[in-house]
Amino acid sequence: MNVLAIDQGTSSTKALVIDPVGRVLGEGRAPVSPRASADGTVLQDPLELERSVLVAGRAALAAAGGAVSAIGLGNQGETVLRWDRDSGEPLGPAISWQDRRAWAPSGHGRSIPTEVRSCFAWPPRAGGGRDNHPLVVSLVSVDECAGR
């Protein structure tokens, strides 16, 4: 059983086809270009991220010359993206985990409703993390968080 393993990272997407004993049968890579500004804003084009996964994955499959039985995907867990629920289209750029707007000493989380706060680890840990990124909370409605 060969596996296609994809790592969608900050500056590139890497893909490997691995056999059952861990040998690399094929690999692929596609660059991505985060846009950073002097104020600490770091954004990424969600369609570029998607294309990079397809390009890297297809290159690894072509290099391996065979089929896979499973796909594993690792991504930038803290990067935030809003999309239209019905169409699946992104509603704007992805806000990178590197974006510093969320980490200003603003006391974030104090006025977040209990229903939303219960979905995340509060108060935020120093340095953040995917379980409590303030931008996630700002983009999640109480109904979505509570599963209603």
C-alpha positions as CSV (number, residue, x, y, z in Angstrom):
1,M,0.0,0.0,0.0
2,N,1.7,3.2,-1.2
3,V,0.8,6.5,0.4
4,L,0.9,10.0,-1.0
5,A,2.1,12.3,1.8
6,I,1.5,16.0,1.3
7,D,3.0,18.8,3.5
8,Q,1.4,22.1,2.6
9,G,3.8,24.6,4.3
10,T,4.4,28.3,4.5
11,S,6.7,28.7,1.5
12,S,6.1,25.5,-0.4
13,T,4.1,22.3,-0.7
14,K,6.0,19.1,-0.7
15,A,4.7,15.7,-1.7
16,L,6.2,12.2,-1.4
17,V,4.9,8.8,-2.5
18,I,6.1,6.3,0.1
19,D,6.0,2.5,-0.1
20,P,5.1,0.2,2.9
21,V,8.7,0.1,4.1
22,G,9.2,3.8,4.0
23,R,11.1,4.1,0.7
24,V,10.4,7.3,-1.3
25,L,9.1,6.3,-4.7
26,G,8.4,9.8,-6.0
27,E,8.5,13.4,-4.9
28,G,7.2,16.8,-5.9
29,R,7.3,20.4,-4.8
30,A,5.5,23.6,-5.6
31,P,6.4,27.0,-4.2
32,V,3.8,29.3,-2.5
33,S,4.4,33.0,-1.9
34,P,3.1,34.6,1.3
35,R,2.7,38.3,1.1
36,A,4.1,40.1,4.2
37,S,3.9,43.8,4.9
38,A,5.8,46.1,7.3
39,D,2.9,46.2,9.8
40,G,3.1,42.4,10.4
41,T,0.3,41.4,8.1
42,V,1.0,38.1,6.3
43,L,-1.6,36.8,3.7
44,Q,-1.7,33.9,1.3
45,D,-3.7,33.3,-1.8
46,P,-6.0,30.3,-1.1
47,L,-6.2,29.4,-4.7
48,E,-2.4,29.4,-4.9
49,L,-2.3,27.1,-1.9
50,E,-4.8,24.7,-3.5
51,R,-2.8,24.7,-6.9
52,S,0.4,24.0,-5.0
53,V,-1.1,20.9,-3.4
54,L,-2.3,19.6,-6.8
55,V,1.0,20.4,-8.6
56,A,3.2,18.8,-5.9
57,G,0.9,15.8,-5.5
58,R,0.7,15.2,-9.3
59,A,4.5,15.5,-9.6
60,A,5.1,12.9,-6.9
61,L,2.5,10.5,-8.4
62,A,4.1,10.9,-11.9
63,A,7.6,10.3,-10.5
64,A,6.4,7.2,-8.6
65,G,4.7,5.8,-11.7
66,G,2.1,3.9,-9.7
67,A,-1.1,4.2,-7.8
68,V,-1.5,5.0,-4.1
69,S,-4.0,3.5,-1.6
70,A,-4.1,6.5,0.8
71,I,-3.3,10.2,1.0
72,G,-2.1,12.1,4.1
73,L,-2.2,15.9,4.3
74,G,-0.4,18.1,6.8
75,N,-1.0,21.8,6.6
76,Q,-0.5,25.1,8.3
77,G,-2.9,24.4,11.1
78,E,-2.9,28.0,12.5
79,T,-3.5,29.7,9.1
80,V,-7.1,30.9,8.9
81,L,-9.3,30.9,5.8
82,R,-13.0,31.9,5.5
83,W,-15.0,30.3,2.6
84,D,-18.5,30.3,1.4
85,R,-20.3,27.3,2.9
86,D,-22.4,26.7,-0.2
87,S,-19.9,27.3,-3.1
88,G,-16.7,26.3,-1.3
89,E,-15.1,29.5,-2.7
90,P,-12.7,31.5,-0.5
91,L,-14.0,34.8,0.9
92,G,-10.6,36.4,0.9
93,P,-7.0,35.7,1.4
94,A,-5.8,33.2,4.0
95,I,-4.4,34.9,7.1
96,S,-1.1,33.2,7.8
97,W,-0.1,31.9,11.2
98,Q,2.8,34.4,10.9
99,D,0.4,37.4,10.9
100,R,1.2,39.5,14.0
101,R,-2.1,41.4,14.2
102,A,-3.5,38.6,16.4
103,W,-0.7,38.6,18.9
104,A,-0.8,42.3,19.9
105,P,-1.3,42.6,23.7
106,S,-5.0,43.4,23.4
107,G,-6.5,41.2,26.0
108,H,-8.2,39.1,23.3
109,G,-10.5,36.5,24.6
110,R,-11.9,38.4,27.5
111,S,-15.1,39.4,25.7
112,I,-15.6,36.2,23.7
113,P,-18.9,34.5,24.5
114,T,-18.6,31.4,26.8
115,E,-20.1,29.3,24.0
116,V,-17.3,30.2,21.7
117,R,-14.6,30.2,24.3
118,S,-15.4,26.6,25.2
119,C,-14.4,25.5,21.7
120,F,-10.9,26.7,22.3
121,A,-8.2,26.7,24.9
122,W,-8.4,30.0,26.8
123,P,-6.6,32.1,27.8
124,P,-4.3,31.9,24.8
125,R,-0.9,30.4,25.4
126,A,2.2,32.6,24.8
127,G,3.1,32.3,21.2
128,G,-0.4,31.1,20.2
129,G,-1.2,27.8,18.6
130,R,-3.9,26.2,16.5
131,D,-6.1,25.5,19.5
132,N,-6.6,29.1,20.5
133,H,-5.6,31.4,17.7
134,P,-7.6,34.7,18.3
135,L,-8.3,35.0,14.6
136,V,-10.0,31.7,14.6
137,V,-12.4,32.9,17.3
138,S,-13.0,36.1,15.5
139,L,-14.1,34.2,12.4
140,V,-16.3,31.5,14.1
141,S,-19.9,32.3,15.0
142,V,-21.4,30.9,18.2
143,D,-23.8,28.8,16.1
144,E,-21.0,27.2,14.1
145,C,-18.9,26.5,17.1
146,A,-21.7,25.0,19.1
147,G,-22.7,22.8,16.1
148,R,-26.1,24.4,15.6
